[in-house]
Amino acid sequence: MYDNILIYCYVDSFEDKEYCILDIPHNRILVSE
């Protein structure tokens, strides 16, 4: 069902926050913690 999901996570050094981008085909979601 969720075969092609890629998750990219990076840390913003200025705001010291971790951002994760859920890369789903035809549907990109930006998730910030």
MODAGI-V50398 format. One record per backbone hydrogen bond with DSSP energy under -1.0 kcal/mol. CO is the residue of the C=O (numbers start at 1). NH is the residue of the N-H. E is the energy in kcal/mol with one decimal. If there is no record, write none. Layout:
BEGIN
co: (CO/CO)
nh: (NH/NH)
e: (E/E)
END
This chain:
BEGIN
co: (6/8/10/12/12/17/18/19/20/21/22/22/23/24/27/29/31)
nh: (23/21/19/16/17/12/33/10/31/8/24/29/6/27/24/22/20)
e: (-3.9/-3.6/-3.3/-1.7/-1.1/-3.5/-1.5/-2.6/-2.7/-2.5/-1.0/-2.3/-1.8/-2.7/-1.2/-2.6/-2.7)
END
